[in-house]
Amino acid sequence: MARRRQAVTIKHVAADAQVSLQTVSRVINNEPNVRPEMKQRVQASIDKLGYVPSIAAQRMSGSRSYLILAINDRDRTIADWQARQGVDWIDQMLLGGMLKCAEHGYRMIFELVDTHSDHVERELLGAIAALQPDGIILTPPHSDNPQIVGFLADQKIPFVRIGSHENGAGMPVSMDDDGSARRATHLLLDHGHQRIGFIAGSPEYNLSAWRIEGWQAEMAAAGLPTDGLLAAGDFSYASGEVAARHLLGMKPRPTAIIASNDQMAFAALAVARSLGLRVPEDLSLISFDNTPLMNFTLPPLTSIDQPIAATASKAVELIIAAKKDPQLAPGLSVVPGGLVERGSVAAANPAHG
């Protein structure tokens, strides 16, 4: 019976190179306070033994844990998973964050935290104590939760606030929500639309207000009013249905609608059909998010493509840079989104208003 090969550990490398465990760890971590000849000696043992550094070995130097903790809202994440409606926010976060971590020898770990919990600080403290992360990534609505932001600032851990414009504690990274809304509005204006309705997202998210502001700014620049064309939503399908019925029941009704996420856009598409309206002949429709299901609607929906993966990648870069230089204080980083044109936008027909 073949014997299982014993795993090579940092202790084997230290013994072979005849150095301390801490010296091997400093070489693995590429620390500056290692003599070139010592680094060469340790590296020769690593190569000879085929040693693959573990997180435990990397953490021995005490300066870095090589772990980055990403925190997402518990209730909304679980609801999205259970609904199985094609929401891929977590997938895109992992795509951008994990790949960027791998480039630098880091690992990313996801935790779900309820932003409304009275025990949010205890939850965060427990995660920090267990993982000792080099940095934390906050996603909306945690990004602008004063209790969470203030708590993390007190912990002296670098953290990134995705979907935030505010400077101060943490490093804000915007996905250019206002600019994306302007681009969507501009596309509709280029197609001759003048009455463009907007279905807002949940007011709990600051990005909802920025999207409204982008739409309003582009309409104002074109000399067009937005009075009465804004309908409230909360990112749910049900709220999008109510908002779309309100907008499409107006006289004259909008000839185009921008919905602040895909679920509300689905609802607007269904409401339009129930009223006998064709998309895009009678109503043009643009969504935010660009989840995979956008490719399979009838017609496929034009959508703002949120740069979630690129933003998570940027967040990892900022944390690693801040860990190397604690005095680093970057301002607002903006990762622009894209606009994917499909089949839901056409030239306005004033007779349909």
Contacts in CASP RR format, 6 or more apart in sequence:
PFRMAT RR
TARGET T0000
AUTHOR 0000-0000-0000
METHOD contacts of the structure
MODEL  1
MARRRQAVTIKHVAADAQVSLQTVSRVINNEPNVRPEMKQRVQASIDKLG
YVPSIAAQRMSGSRSYLILAINDRDRTIADWQARQGVDWIDQMLLGGMLK
CAEHGYRMIFELVDTHSDHVERELLGAIAALQPDGIILTPPHSDNPQIVG
FLADQKIPFVRIGSHENGAGMPVSMDDDGSARRATHLLLDHGHQRIGFIA
GSPEYNLSAWRIEGWQAEMAAAGLPTDGLLAAGDFSYASGEVAARHLLGM
KPRPTAIIASNDQMAFAALAVARSLGLRVPEDLSLISFDNTPLMNFTLPP
LTSIDQPIAATASKAVELIIAAKKDPQLAPGLSVVPGGLVERGSVAAANP
AHG
8 49 0 8 1.000
8 50 0 8 1.000
8 51 0 8 1.000
8 52 0 8 1.000
9 51 0 8 1.000
9 54 0 8 1.000
9 57 0 8 1.000
10 21 0 8 1.000
10 24 0 8 1.000
10 25 0 8 1.000
10 28 0 8 1.000
10 51 0 8 1.000
10 53 0 8 1.000
10 54 0 8 1.000
10 56 0 8 1.000
10 57 0 8 1.000
10 60 0 8 1.000
11 21 0 8 1.000
12 49 0 8 1.000
12 51 0 8 1.000
13 24 0 8 1.000
13 42 0 8 1.000
13 45 0 8 1.000
13 46 0 8 1.000
13 49 0 8 1.000
13 51 0 8 1.000
14 20 0 8 1.000
14 21 0 8 1.000
14 23 0 8 1.000
14 24 0 8 1.000
16 45 0 8 1.000
16 48 0 8 1.000
16 49 0 8 1.000
17 23 0 8 1.000
17 24 0 8 1.000
17 41 0 8 1.000
17 42 0 8 1.000
17 44 0 8 1.000
17 45 0 8 1.000
19 38 0 8 1.000
19 41 0 8 1.000
19 42 0 8 1.000
21 60 0 8 1.000
22 60 0 8 1.000
22 61 0 8 1.000
23 34 0 8 1.000
23 38 0 8 1.000
23 42 0 8 1.000
24 42 0 8 1.000
24 57 0 8 1.000
25 57 0 8 1.000
25 58 0 8 1.000
25 59 0 8 1.000
25 60 0 8 1.000
25 61 0 8 1.000
26 33 0 8 1.000
26 34 0 8 1.000
26 61 0 8 1.000
27 34 0 8 1.000
27 38 0 8 1.000
27 39 0 8 1.000
27 42 0 8 1.000
27 43 0 8 1.000
27 46 0 8 1.000
28 53 0 8 1.000
28 57 0 8 1.000
28 58 0 8 1.000
29 58 0 8 1.000
29 61 0 8 1.000
29 63 0 8 1.000
29 64 0 8 1.000
31 61 0 8 1.000
31 63 0 8 1.000
45 51 0 8 1.000
55 65 0 8 1.000
55 66 0 8 1.000
55 67 0 8 1.000
55 107 0 8 1.000
58 64 0 8 1.000
58 65 0 8 1.000
58 66 0 8 1.000
58 105 0 8 1.000
59 65 0 8 1.000
59 66 0 8 1.000
59 132 0 8 1.000
64 134 0 8 1.000
64 323 0 8 1.000
65 131 0 8 1.000
65 132 0 8 1.000
65 133 0 8 1.000
65 134 0 8 1.000
66 105 0 8 1.000
66 106 0 8 1.000
66 107 0 8 1.000
66 134 0 8 1.000
67 106 0 8 1.000
67 107 0 8 1.000
67 108 0 8 1.000
67 109 0 8 1.000
67 131 0 8 1.000
67 132 0 8 1.000
67 133 0 8 1.000
67 134 0 8 1.000
68 97 0 8 1.000
68 101 0 8 1.000
68 106 0 8 1.000
68 107 0 8 1.000
68 108 0 8 1.000
68 109 0 8 1.000
68 133 0 8 1.000
68 134 0 8 1.000
68 135 0 8 1.000
68 136 0 8 1.000
68 137 0 8 1.000
68 316 0 8 1.000
68 319 0 8 1.000
69 108 0 8 1.000
69 109 0 8 1.000
69 110 0 8 1.000
69 111 0 8 1.000
69 127 0 8 1.000
69 128 0 8 1.000
69 131 0 8 1.000
69 133 0 8 1.000
69 135 0 8 1.000
69 136 0 8 1.000
69 137 0 8 1.000
70 93 0 8 1.000
70 97 0 8 1.000
70 108 0 8 1.000
70 109 0 8 1.000
70 110 0 8 1.000
70 111 0 8 1.000
70 136 0 8 1.000
70 137 0 8 1.000
70 139 0 8 1.000
70 312 0 8 1.000
70 315 0 8 1.000
71 110 0 8 1.000
71 111 0 8 1.000
71 112 0 8 1.000
71 113 0 8 1.000
71 124 0 8 1.000
71 127 0 8 1.000
71 136 0 8 1.000
71 137 0 8 1.000
71 138 0 8 1.000
71 139 0 8 1.000
71 142 0 8 1.000
72 89 0 8 1.000
72 90 0 8 1.000
72 93 0 8 1.000
72 110 0 8 1.000
72 111 0 8 1.000
72 112 0 8 1.000
72 113 0 8 1.000
72 139 0 8 1.000
72 142 0 8 1.000
73 112 0 8 1.000
73 113 0 8 1.000
73 114 0 8 1.000
73 115 0 8 1.000
73 139 0 8 1.000
73 140 0 8 1.000
73 141 0 8 1.000
73 142 0 8 1.000
74 112 0 8 1.000
74 113 0 8 1.000
74 114 0 8 1.000
75 114 0 8 1.000
75 116 0 8 1.000
77 89 0 8 1.000
77 90 0 8 1.000
77 112 0 8 1.000
78 112 0 8 1.000
80 86 0 8 1.000
80 87 0 8 1.000
80 89 0 8 1.000
85 263 0 8 1.000
85 293 0 8 1.000
86 291 0 8 1.000
86 292 0 8 1.000
86 293 0 8 1.000
87 262 0 8 1.000
87 289 0 8 1.000
87 291 0 8 1.000
88 291 0 8 1.000
88 292 0 8 1.000
89 139 0 8 1.000
89 308 0 8 1.000
90 110 0 8 1.000
92 308 0 8 1.000
92 309 0 8 1.000
92 312 0 8 1.000
93 110 0 8 1.000
93 139 0 8 1.000
93 308 0 8 1.000
93 309 0 8 1.000
93 312 0 8 1.000
94 108 0 8 1.000
94 110 0 8 1.000
94 312 0 8 1.000
95 309 0 8 1.000
95 312 0 8 1.000
96 308 0 8 1.000
96 309 0 8 1.000
96 310 0 8 1.000
96 312 0 8 1.000
96 313 0 8 1.000
96 316 0 8 1.000
97 108 0 8 1.000
97 309 0 8 1.000
97 312 0 8 1.000
97 313 0 8 1.000
97 315 0 8 1.000
97 316 0 8 1.000
98 108 0 8 1.000
99 313 0 8 1.000
100 312 0 8 1.000
100 313 0 8 1.000
100 316 0 8 1.000
100 317 0 8 1.000
101 107 0 8 1.000
101 108 0 8 1.000
101 316 0 8 1.000
104 316 0 8 1.000
104 320 0 8 1.000
106 134 0 8 1.000
106 316 0 8 1.000
106 320 0 8 1.000
108 316 0 8 1.000
109 131 0 8 1.000
109 133 0 8 1.000
111 127 0 8 1.000
113 120 0 8 1.000
113 123 0 8 1.000
113 124 0 8 1.000
113 127 0 8 1.000
113 142 0 8 1.000
113 148 0 8 1.000
114 120 0 8 1.000
114 123 0 8 1.000
115 141 0 8 1.000
115 142 0 8 1.000
115 145 0 8 1.000
115 148 0 8 1.000
117 123 0 8 1.000
120 145 0 8 1.000
120 147 0 8 1.000
120 148 0 8 1.000
120 151 0 8 1.000
121 147 0 8 1.000
121 151 0 8 1.000
124 148 0 8 1.000
124 151 0 8 1.000
124 152 0 8 1.000
127 133 0 8 1.000
128 136 0 8 1.000
128 155 0 8 1.000
128 157 0 8 1.000
133 157 0 8 1.000
134 157 0 8 1.000
134 158 0 8 1.000
134 319 0 8 1.000
134 320 0 8 1.000
134 323 0 8 1.000
135 157 0 8 1.000
135 158 0 8 1.000
135 159 0 8 1.000
135 160 0 8 1.000
135 319 0 8 1.000
135 322 0 8 1.000
135 323 0 8 1.000
136 152 0 8 1.000
136 157 0 8 1.000
136 158 0 8 1.000
136 159 0 8 1.000
136 160 0 8 1.000
136 319 0 8 1.000
137 159 0 8 1.000
137 160 0 8 1.000
137 162 0 8 1.000
137 312 0 8 1.000
137 315 0 8 1.000
137 316 0 8 1.000
137 319 0 8 1.000
138 148 0 8 1.000
138 149 0 8 1.000
138 152 0 8 1.000
138 159 0 8 1.000
138 160 0 8 1.000
138 161 0 8 1.000
138 162 0 8 1.000
138 164 0 8 1.000
139 162 0 8 1.000
139 163 0 8 1.000
140 162 0 8 1.000
140 163 0 8 1.000
140 164 0 8 1.000
140 205 0 8 1.000
140 206 0 8 1.000
140 207 0 8 1.000
141 204 0 8 1.000
141 205 0 8 1.000
141 206 0 8 1.000
142 148 0 8 1.000
143 149 0 8 1.000
143 161 0 8 1.000
143 162 0 8 1.000
143 163 0 8 1.000
143 164 0 8 1.000
143 172 0 8 1.000
143 206 0 8 1.000
144 161 0 8 1.000
144 163 0 8 1.000
144 164 0 8 1.000
144 166 0 8 1.000
144 206 0 8 1.000
149 161 0 8 1.000
149 169 0 8 1.000
149 170 0 8 1.000
150 169 0 8 1.000
152 159 0 8 1.000
152 169 0 8 1.000
152 170 0 8 1.000
153 169 0 8 1.000
153 170 0 8 1.000
158 170 0 8 1.000
158 171 0 8 1.000
158 318 0 8 1.000
158 319 0 8 1.000
158 322 0 8 1.000
158 323 0 8 1.000
158 326 0 8 1.000
159 169 0 8 1.000
159 170 0 8 1.000
159 171 0 8 1.000
159 319 0 8 1.000
160 170 0 8 1.000
160 171 0 8 1.000
160 172 0 8 1.000
160 173 0 8 1.000
160 315 0 8 1.000
160 318 0 8 1.000
160 319 0 8 1.000
161 170 0 8 1.000
161 171 0 8 1.000
161 172 0 8 1.000
161 173 0 8 1.000
162 173 0 8 1.000
162 175 0 8 1.000
162 311 0 8 1.000
162 312 0 8 1.000
162 315 0 8 1.000
163 172 0 8 1.000
163 173 0 8 1.000
163 174 0 8 1.000
163 175 0 8 1.000
163 177 0 8 1.000
163 206 0 8 1.000
163 207 0 8 1.000
163 311 0 8 1.000
164 172 0 8 1.000
164 173 0 8 1.000
164 174 0 8 1.000
164 206 0 8 1.000
165 172 0 8 1.000
165 174 0 8 1.000
165 206 0 8 1.000
165 210 0 8 1.000
165 332 0 8 1.000
166 172 0 8 1.000
167 331 0 8 1.000
167 332 0 8 1.000
171 315 0 8 1.000
171 318 0 8 1.000
171 319 0 8 1.000
171 322 0 8 1.000
171 330 0 8 1.000
171 331 0 8 1.000
171 333 0 8 1.000
172 331 0 8 1.000
172 332 0 8 1.000
172 333 0 8 1.000
173 311 0 8 1.000
173 314 0 8 1.000
173 315 0 8 1.000
173 318 0 8 1.000
173 332 0 8 1.000
173 333 0 8 1.000
173 334 0 8 1.000
173 335 0 8 1.000
174 332 0 8 1.000
174 333 0 8 1.000
174 334 0 8 1.000
174 335 0 8 1.000
175 207 0 8 1.000
175 306 0 8 1.000
175 307 0 8 1.000
175 308 0 8 1.000
175 311 0 8 1.000
175 334 0 8 1.000
175 335 0 8 1.000
175 337 0 8 1.000
176 307 0 8 1.000
176 334 0 8 1.000
176 335 0 8 1.000
176 336 0 8 1.000
176 337 0 8 1.000
177 207 0 8 1.000
177 210 0 8 1.000
177 211 0 8 1.000
177 214 0 8 1.000
178 210 0 8 1.000
178 211 0 8 1.000
178 213 0 8 1.000
178 214 0 8 1.000
178 217 0 8 1.000
179 214 0 8 1.000
179 336 0 8 1.000
180 211 0 8 1.000
180 288 0 8 1.000
180 304 0 8 1.000
180 306 0 8 1.000
180 336 0 8 1.000
180 337 0 8 1.000
180 338 0 8 1.000
180 339 0 8 1.000
181 210 0 8 1.000
181 211 0 8 1.000
181 212 0 8 1.000
181 213 0 8 1.000
181 214 0 8 1.000
181 215 0 8 1.000
181 218 0 8 1.000
181 258 0 8 1.000
181 304 0 8 1.000
182 214 0 8 1.000
182 215 0 8 1.000
182 217 0 8 1.000
182 218 0 8 1.000
183 304 0 8 1.000
183 338 0 8 1.000
183 339 0 8 1.000
184 215 0 8 1.000
184 258 0 8 1.000
184 286 0 8 1.000
184 288 0 8 1.000
184 304 0 8 1.000
184 339 0 8 1.000
185 196 0 8 1.000
185 214 0 8 1.000
185 215 0 8 1.000
185 218 0 8 1.000
185 219 0 8 1.000
185 258 0 8 1.000
186 218 0 8 1.000
187 286 0 8 1.000
187 302 0 8 1.000
187 339 0 8 1.000
187 341 0 8 1.000
187 345 0 8 1.000
188 196 0 8 1.000
188 256 0 8 1.000
188 258 0 8 1.000
188 284 0 8 1.000
188 286 0 8 1.000
188 345 0 8 1.000
188 348 0 8 1.000
189 196 0 8 1.000
189 218 0 8 1.000
189 222 0 8 1.000
189 224 0 8 1.000
191 256 0 8 1.000
191 284 0 8 1.000
191 345 0 8 1.000
191 346 0 8 1.000
191 347 0 8 1.000
191 348 0 8 1.000
192 347 0 8 1.000
192 348 0 8 1.000
193 255 0 8 1.000
193 256 0 8 1.000
193 284 0 8 1.000
193 348 0 8 1.000
194 222 0 8 1.000
194 224 0 8 1.000
194 255 0 8 1.000
194 348 0 8 1.000
195 229 0 8 1.000
195 252 0 8 1.000
195 253 0 8 1.000
195 254 0 8 1.000
195 255 0 8 1.000
195 256 0 8 1.000
195 353 0 8 1.000
196 215 0 8 1.000
196 219 0 8 1.000
196 224 0 8 1.000
196 226 0 8 1.000
196 229 0 8 1.000
196 254 0 8 1.000
196 255 0 8 1.000
196 256 0 8 1.000
196 257 0 8 1.000
196 258 0 8 1.000
197 226 0 8 1.000
197 229 0 8 1.000
197 230 0 8 1.000
197 231 0 8 1.000
197 247 0 8 1.000
197 254 0 8 1.000
197 256 0 8 1.000
197 257 0 8 1.000
197 258 0 8 1.000
198 211 0 8 1.000
198 212 0 8 1.000
198 215 0 8 1.000
198 226 0 8 1.000
198 229 0 8 1.000
198 230 0 8 1.000
198 231 0 8 1.000
198 257 0 8 1.000
198 258 0 8 1.000
198 260 0 8 1.000
199 231 0 8 1.000
199 233 0 8 1.000
199 240 0 8 1.000
199 243 0 8 1.000
199 244 0 8 1.000
199 247 0 8 1.000
199 257 0 8 1.000
199 258 0 8 1.000
199 259 0 8 1.000
199 260 0 8 1.000
199 264 0 8 1.000
199 268 0 8 1.000
200 208 0 8 1.000
200 211 0 8 1.000
200 212 0 8 1.000
200 230 0 8 1.000
200 231 0 8 1.000
200 232 0 8 1.000
200 233 0 8 1.000
200 243 0 8 1.000
200 260 0 8 1.000
201 208 0 8 1.000
201 211 0 8 1.000
201 232 0 8 1.000
201 233 0 8 1.000
201 234 0 8 1.000
201 235 0 8 1.000
201 239 0 8 1.000
201 260 0 8 1.000
201 261 0 8 1.000
201 264 0 8 1.000
202 208 0 8 1.000
202 233 0 8 1.000
202 234 0 8 1.000
202 235 0 8 1.000
203 209 0 8 1.000
205 235 0 8 1.000
208 260 0 8 1.000
211 260 0 8 1.000
211 288 0 8 1.000
212 230 0 8 1.000
215 226 0 8 1.000
215 258 0 8 1.000
216 226 0 8 1.000
219 225 0 8 1.000
219 226 0 8 1.000
220 226 0 8 1.000
228 250 0 8 1.000
229 247 0 8 1.000
229 254 0 8 1.000
231 240 0 8 1.000
231 242 0 8 1.000
231 243 0 8 1.000
231 244 0 8 1.000
231 246 0 8 1.000
231 247 0 8 1.000
232 239 0 8 1.000
232 243 0 8 1.000
233 239 0 8 1.000
233 240 0 8 1.000
233 242 0 8 1.000
233 243 0 8 1.000
233 260 0 8 1.000
233 264 0 8 1.000
235 260 0 8 1.000
235 261 0 8 1.000
235 263 0 8 1.000
235 264 0 8 1.000
236 263 0 8 1.000
236 264 0 8 1.000
237 263 0 8 1.000
237 264 0 8 1.000
237 266 0 8 1.000
237 267 0 8 1.000
238 267 0 8 1.000
239 264 0 8 1.000
239 267 0 8 1.000
240 259 0 8 1.000
240 263 0 8 1.000
240 264 0 8 1.000
240 267 0 8 1.000
240 268 0 8 1.000
241 267 0 8 1.000
241 268 0 8 1.000
241 270 0 8 1.000
241 271 0 8 1.000
243 264 0 8 1.000
243 267 0 8 1.000
243 268 0 8 1.000
244 257 0 8 1.000
244 259 0 8 1.000
244 264 0 8 1.000
244 267 0 8 1.000
244 268 0 8 1.000
244 271 0 8 1.000
244 272 0 8 1.000
245 271 0 8 1.000
247 253 0 8 1.000
247 254 0 8 1.000
247 257 0 8 1.000
248 254 0 8 1.000
248 257 0 8 1.000
248 271 0 8 1.000
248 272 0 8 1.000
248 275 0 8 1.000
248 277 0 8 1.000
248 283 0 8 1.000
249 275 0 8 1.000
252 353 0 8 1.000
253 353 0 8 1.000
254 283 0 8 1.000
254 353 0 8 1.000
255 282 0 8 1.000
255 283 0 8 1.000
255 284 0 8 1.000
255 348 0 8 1.000
255 349 0 8 1.000
255 350 0 8 1.000
255 352 0 8 1.000
255 353 0 8 1.000
256 283 0 8 1.000
256 284 0 8 1.000
256 285 0 8 1.000
256 286 0 8 1.000
256 345 0 8 1.000
256 348 0 8 1.000
257 268 0 8 1.000
257 283 0 8 1.000
257 284 0 8 1.000
257 285 0 8 1.000
257 286 0 8 1.000
258 286 0 8 1.000
258 287 0 8 1.000
258 288 0 8 1.000
259 265 0 8 1.000
259 267 0 8 1.000
259 268 0 8 1.000
259 285 0 8 1.000
259 286 0 8 1.000
259 287 0 8 1.000
259 288 0 8 1.000
260 288 0 8 1.000
261 287 0 8 1.000
261 288 0 8 1.000
261 289 0 8 1.000
262 287 0 8 1.000
262 288 0 8 1.000
262 289 0 8 1.000
262 290 0 8 1.000
262 291 0 8 1.000
262 293 0 8 1.000
262 294 0 8 1.000
262 301 0 8 1.000
262 303 0 8 1.000
264 287 0 8 1.000
265 285 0 8 1.000
265 286 0 8 1.000
265 287 0 8 1.000
265 288 0 8 1.000
265 301 0 8 1.000
265 303 0 8 1.000
266 293 0 8 1.000
266 297 0 8 1.000
268 285 0 8 1.000
269 279 0 8 1.000
269 285 0 8 1.000
269 297 0 8 1.000
269 301 0 8 1.000
269 344 0 8 1.000
272 278 0 8 1.000
272 279 0 8 1.000
272 282 0 8 1.000
272 283 0 8 1.000
272 285 0 8 1.000
273 279 0 8 1.000
276 282 0 8 1.000
277 283 0 8 1.000
277 352 0 8 1.000
279 285 0 8 1.000
279 299 0 8 1.000
279 344 0 8 1.000
280 299 0 8 1.000
280 343 0 8 1.000
280 344 0 8 1.000
280 345 0 8 1.000
280 346 0 8 1.000
281 346 0 8 1.000
281 349 0 8 1.000
281 352 0 8 1.000
282 349 0 8 1.000
282 352 0 8 1.000
283 352 0 8 1.000
284 344 0 8 1.000
284 345 0 8 1.000
284 346 0 8 1.000
284 348 0 8 1.000
285 301 0 8 1.000
285 302 0 8 1.000
285 344 0 8 1.000
285 345 0 8 1.000
286 301 0 8 1.000
286 302 0 8 1.000
286 303 0 8 1.000
286 304 0 8 1.000
286 344 0 8 1.000
286 345 0 8 1.000
287 294 0 8 1.000
287 301 0 8 1.000
287 302 0 8 1.000
287 303 0 8 1.000
287 304 0 8 1.000
288 303 0 8 1.000
288 304 0 8 1.000
288 306 0 8 1.000
289 303 0 8 1.000
289 304 0 8 1.000
289 306 0 8 1.000
290 303 0 8 1.000
290 304 0 8 1.000
290 305 0 8 1.000
290 306 0 8 1.000
290 340 0 8 1.000
294 300 0 8 1.000
294 301 0 8 1.000
294 303 0 8 1.000
294 340 0 8 1.000
294 342 0 8 1.000
295 342 0 8 1.000
297 344 0 8 1.000
299 342 0 8 1.000
299 343 0 8 1.000
299 344 0 8 1.000
300 342 0 8 1.000
300 343 0 8 1.000
300 344 0 8 1.000
301 342 0 8 1.000
301 343 0 8 1.000
301 344 0 8 1.000
302 339 0 8 1.000
302 340 0 8 1.000
302 341 0 8 1.000
302 342 0 8 1.000
302 343 0 8 1.000
302 344 0 8 1.000
302 345 0 8 1.000
303 339 0 8 1.000
303 340 0 8 1.000
303 342 0 8 1.000
304 337 0 8 1.000
304 338 0 8 1.000
304 339 0 8 1.000
304 340 0 8 1.000
305 337 0 8 1.000
305 338 0 8 1.000
305 339 0 8 1.000
305 340 0 8 1.000
306 337 0 8 1.000
307 335 0 8 1.000
307 336 0 8 1.000
307 337 0 8 1.000
307 338 0 8 1.000
310 335 0 8 1.000
311 335 0 8 1.000
314 333 0 8 1.000
314 335 0 8 1.000
318 330 0 8 1.000
318 333 0 8 1.000
321 328 0 8 1.000
321 330 0 8 1.000
322 328 0 8 1.000
322 330 0 8 1.000
END
